Structure formats: structure tokens, C-alpha cells
């Protein structure tokens, strides 16, 4: 993979990283709410409120990132490559699962993935991902 492809891939993967952070934050809040229900501690209540504020902020950030990723991907005119990128970066599906869904081998999916990244780079659509 070229350095340009790697950079674009990492930008596209960033949405998944934020998604994972949100999921861990949600779990942490849920655990704190369970603890707080038995304690009725004002400090725990404040902590939960702060975490919920952070969660809301992270959801908004994820929405912005996903919109940019979607806009970037939709510039590709090849429906198959577009579907592959949507599954990978908006559906958070592994390349192995994509291969199964598309009835291809994993190497074919990797080759098509690189071709899709090249199309995004050539068209300048990767500039949409300005984060």
C-alpha cells in the first residue's frame, strides 16, 4: 500500500475509532449508573452528568465524521467499490466478512480496496476528510 493509500485508509478508519470510544464510554456510564443507584452520591451523579455530556459531544463528532466519510465514498462511480468502502468504513465490517458477502476471496477484496482508495485519491475526494 502506498503512503497516500495508508493515510487515506487511516482517515477512513478514524470513524471506527471514535465509534469504539463511544461504545466504551457508554459502558463506563452504565457501570457508574449501576454504582450510583446504590450510593445516591452527589459526586457520582456529577461524574455521570459529565460523562453524558462527553458522550453527546462524541456522538456529534462521530456524526460529522460519518457524513464526511459518506460524502467522500459517494464520489466513486463504481457501485461495487462504493459498496466495499461503505461496508468497511461505515459498517465496520472486516475484509474477511466483506469477502464472504461479496463472494470474493480476501485477496480480491484487498485489491479492490486499494483500487477504491486510488479512485478517491485521484478524484481529490480524500480532501473531504479534513480531520
C-alpha positions in Angstrom: 0.0 0.0 0.0 1.3 3.4 -0.9 1.8 6.1 1.8 -1.1 8.1 0.3 -3.4 5.0 0.5 -2.3 4.4 4.1 -3.1 7.9 5.0 -6.5 7.8 3.4 -7.2 4.4 5.0 -6.3 5.8 8.4 -8.6 8.8 7.9 -11.4 6.5 6.9 -10.8 4.2 9.9 -10.9 7.2 12.3 -14.7 7.0 12.4 -14.5 3.4 13.7 -12.0 4.5 16.4 -14.5 7.2 17.5 -17.3 4.6 17.4 -15.3 2.3 19.7 -14.6 5.2 22.1 -18.3 5.9 22.3 -19.1 2.3 23.0 -16.6 2.1 25.8 -17.9 5.4 27.2 -21.4 4.1 27.1 -20.4 1.0 29.0 -18.5 3.1 31.6 -21.6 5.3 32.1 -23.8 2.3 32.5 -21.5 0.8 35.2 -21.3 4.2 37.0 -25.1 4.4 36.9 -25.4 1.0 38.5 -22.9 2.0 41.2 -24.7 5.3 41.7 -28.1 3.7 42.1 -26.9 2.0 45.3 -25.0 5.0 46.7 -27.0 8.2 45.8 -23.7 10.1 45.9 -23.7 13.6 44.5 -20.1 13.2 43.3 -21.1 10.1 41.3 -24.2 12.0 39.9 -21.9 14.8 38.7 -19.5 12.3 37.1 -22.3 10.7 35.2 -23.5 14.0 34.0 -20.0 14.9 32.8 -19.7 11.6 31.0 -23.1 12.0 29.4 -22.0 15.5 28.1 -18.9 13.9 26.7 -20.9 11.2 25.1 -23.2 13.7 23.4 -20.1 15.6 22.2 -18.6 12.4 20.8 -21.9 11.4 19.1 -21.9 14.8 17.3 -18.2 14.3 16.3 -19.0 10.8 15.0 -21.9 12.1 13.0 -19.7 14.8 11.4 -17.0 12.2 10.6 -19.5 9.7 9.2 -21.1 12.4 7.0 -17.6 13.3 5.6 -16.8 9.6 5.0 -20.1 9.0 3.3 -19.6 12.1 1.1 -16.1 11.0 0.2 -17.2 7.4 -0.7 -20.2 8.5 -2.7 -17.9 10.3 -5.2 -16.9 6.9 -6.6 -18.9 5.9 -9.7 -18.2 2.2 -9.3 -21.0 0.7 -7.3 -19.1 -2.3 -6.2 -16.1 -0.3 -4.9 -18.5 2.1 -3.2 -20.3 -0.8 -1.5 -17.0 -2.3 -0.4 -15.9 1.1 1.2 -19.3 1.6 2.8 -19.2 -1.9 4.4 -15.6 -1.4 5.6 -15.7 2.2 6.9 -19.4 2.9 7.8 -20.4 -0.7 8.6 -17.2 -1.6 10.4 -17.1 -5.0 8.7 -13.8 -6.9 8.4 -12.3 -7.6 5.0 -13.0 -11.3 5.6 -16.7 -10.7 6.1 -16.8 -8.4 3.1 -15.2 -11.1 1.0 -17.9 -13.5 2.1 -20.7 -11.1 1.4 -19.4 -10.2 -2.0 -18.4 -13.8 -2.8 -14.8 -12.9 -3.4 -11.6 -14.1 -1.9 -9.9 -11.9 0.7 -7.1 -11.0 -1.8 -9.6 -9.8 -4.3 -11.2 -7.6 -1.7 -7.9 -6.2 -0.7 -7.1 -5.5 -4.4 -10.4 -3.8 -4.9 -10.0 -1.9 -1.7 -6.7 -0.4 -3.0 -8.4 0.4 -6.3 -11.1 2.3 -4.5 -8.6 4.2 -2.4 -6.8 5.2 -5.6 -10.0 6.4 -7.1 -10.6 8.6 -4.1 -7.1 10.0 -4.2 -7.2 10.6 -8.0 -10.5 12.5 -7.7 -9.4 14.6 -4.8 -12.3 13.3 -2.7 -9.9 12.4 0.1 -9.6 16.2 0.8 -13.2 16.0 2.2 -11.7 14.1 5.2 -10.2 17.2 6.8 -9.8 15.9 10.3 
